[in-house]
């Protein structure tokens, strides 16, 4: 079967936000695992602290079939168009090709990035109607202050080349979203029902939370992994599962280890 075409992937991972820990996993590591699930096997990380990010990536990833990473350091307070243009030769982006740019300072549902990857034109991932429960996580967000919340974009090298190299990337993209020069992949318009979970889970994204808002962000992540229930035993199991996840997510214990331990326990009961 032919592999689906994927654009070159650039992950912007500035400190300290990109290394924000949620349920025992940093936002950067979550983004890398999502990239692997989407089929990416290569990516570049653009960061204001490559050395720290490189150490973190090397110590945190448990994947073996992994995404091959290259790193590029940048200077300046904010990412500029020039910073992205300088990455294109290494990423081997053709003159008429597109590049997927994602910000690791956000948590983002995998389904949303998949929809963005499938877009055919220059597009940005936005949320026109963030759920009320997410609202506290958007307070004091620079991106949200403009009236538009977005965390990733699919852009052509031609679009980038027409912009001022010194222009702030976030501002350039936001301006084109507002004037309809960039299409919108809207989280509020995406399919919410997940067949494998037997329930609707509204896809969301949000910026790295403050320490005070981290419990809310982690609760949203845990709730998003809970399967729908069809019978009474499942109703009883749900709160137990959430309690276990909330306590084990910060340890090195893996889901497979829990499964093996349960098999061992019940196996011993039968002998």
N, C-alpha and C positions, 0 to 999 in steps of 0.2 A: 504494500500500500504506500502511495506517495505521501511523504511528510508534508503537513500544511506549511505554507510559507509564513515565516515570522520575520518581522522587521528587526534590525539591530536594537538591542536593549541597553539603555543608559539609566543607571540608578543613581540619583542624587542622594548622597548620604552624608549630610553635614551633622557635626556634633554640636550640641549633645542630643538633639531630638531623635536622630536616627537610632541611637542605642537605648532609647526608652524601653524599659522592660514591662511587658504585659503578660501575665500568667507564665512567667518564667522564660519568655522568649522575647528578644529585642524586635523592634519594628523592622530593622534591617534584615534580620534573619527570617522573619515572617515573609518579607518581600522576596527574598531569595528562594524560599521554599515554594511560594506561589509561582514564581518564574519557572521553576522546575516542573510544576504541575501543568503549566500552560505549554510546555514543550521546549522552552528555551534551554540551550546548552552552553551558551556564551553570553556574557554581559560585561559591561564596563561600569565601574563604580567611580563616580566623580565626588570628591570629598574635600572639605577644608582641613582634614586631618587623616591623610591616607595611612600613616603608620599606626595610629590607634584603631582605625577601622580594620586594617589588615589583621592585626592581632586578634581583634574581636571575632572576625569571620573565621579565622583558623581555629579558634578555641570553641566556638559555639555550634558549628554545623555538625550534624550527625549523619548527613547524607553521604552515601558512597558514590552513587551515580549522580554526580553533582554538576552544578553550573560552573564552567570555567570562567574565572574572573580576571580582568585586568584592572589596574587602578590608575587614576590620574588626579594629581593634586591641583587644587585651585586656590586663588587668593581672593581677597575682597569680602565684604560683608554679605553680599547677595550674589546669586548665580546670574551671570550675564549671558546674553546671546553669544558673545565671543567665546565664553567658556564652553558652550555646546559646539560651536563651529570648530573649535580646536580639537574636539573629540572625534569628529567625522572621519578624518583620514585613518585613524587607528581602527575605527569601527567598519571601515571600508564601505561607507555609505555612498552610493552612486548619486550622480547629479539630480536624477529624477526620482530617487527613492525616498522612503519615509523612515523615521526613527521613532521608537517608543521611549518616552522620557517619563520616569516615575519617581516620585519623591518618597524616600524611605522615612521621612518624618511624619508619615501618615499610616494609619491602619486602613487597609482597603480590602473589601470582599473580593475573592478571586473571580466571581462571576462578572464583576464590573470591569476588571482588566481584560477579561476574555472578550467582552463586548467591544471594548476600545480597540483591541488588537484586530477585530473583525471589521472595523470601520474602513471605508475606502478612501475617505478624504481627510484633510487636516481636521482633527477633532480633539476635544478636551473632555475629560470625565468630570461632570459636574453633578450637583444635587440641588435641584430647584426647590424641593420641599423636604428638607431634613426632618425626620421624625422628631416629635417633641422630646423624646427621651434622650436624643443626641444633642439637643440644644445646649445643655450645660458644657459640653465638650467643645463647643464652637466659640465660647466666650473668649475674648481677647485674641482671637485668631486673626493674624494679618490678612490671610487670604479671604476670610469671611467678611472682614471689615469693608471690602469693596462691594459687597452684595452678591458675590459669586464665590462659591466654595468649589475648588477643584484640586486634584492631586496628581493627575497624570495627563499626558497629551501625546497624540500621534501626529508628528509634524514632518513635512517634507524638507529636504535640504534646500530646496528652492525658497520655501517660506523663510527659513532661517537666513538665507543669504540676502534677502531683501530688507532685513532689519538692521538697525544700528548695532554694531558689535558691542558698544558700551551700554546698550539698553538692558534693563533688568528683565530677565526672562518672565518672571511672574507677571509683571506689569504689561509686557507686550502681549502675552497670551490672554490675560484678562481683558485688555482693551479690544482684542479681536473677537473674543467671546461676546462682549457687549454689543459689538457692531455687526455681529453675524458673519464675520469673515472667517471664523472657525466654527465648524459644526459642533453640536453638543451631544454627547452620550450621557443621558440623564439617568442617574440612579433611581429617581422617582418614577421612571417609566419602565424599569426593567422587571422581568418576571420574578415574582417573589416565591412561588411554590417550588419546593424541592422534593421531587418524588422519592428519593432515597431516604429522606427524613420524615416523610408523610406529614409535612406541615409547611406553612408559608413562613419564610424568613426574609424580611425586607433587607435587601443588600444595602450596606452603608459603608461610608468611609469617614474618618475623622482624624484631626491632627493629634500629634503626641500630647497626651493629657498632662496637666499639672499634677503634682503629687496628691493634691486634695481631690482631684477628679479621677485618679487612677482606679479606685474601687469601682466606680461606675463603668469605666471602660472595660475592666476585666469582667464585670457582670454581663455586659453586652456580649462579649466574646464567648463566655460560658453558655449563655442562653442560646446563642446561635448554633451551638454544637449539639444541643439537646434534641433528640428525635421526638417526633410526635407520638402520642400514646393511643393505643387501640383497645386496651383492656385494663382491668383493675390492677393486676400485678405491675404493669408498666407505670401506673400512677404512683404506686408505692416506691418503685425503683428510682424514679426521676430525681427526687430530692437527695437520695443517697448518692446517686451518680454525681450530682452537682457538688455535694460536700466532698467527695473523693477527689474530683478534679481540682477544686479550689485549694486543697491541701497538698496534692501531689504534683501540681504543675510546676512548682519551683524546685523540685527535686530532680535527680538524674534518672528516676524510675520511668521506664517507657511503657506505653500501652501493651506491647508484646510481653513484657515481663509480668505485668498484672495478669494477662491471659494465661501465661504458663503457670503462674503461681496458683491460679484458681483451678486449672486442670490438675495440678499436683495435689491440691487439697482434696478435691472431690474424688480423685483416683485413690487416695489413701483411705477415704471413707468406704470405698467399695471392697477393700481387701481386708 
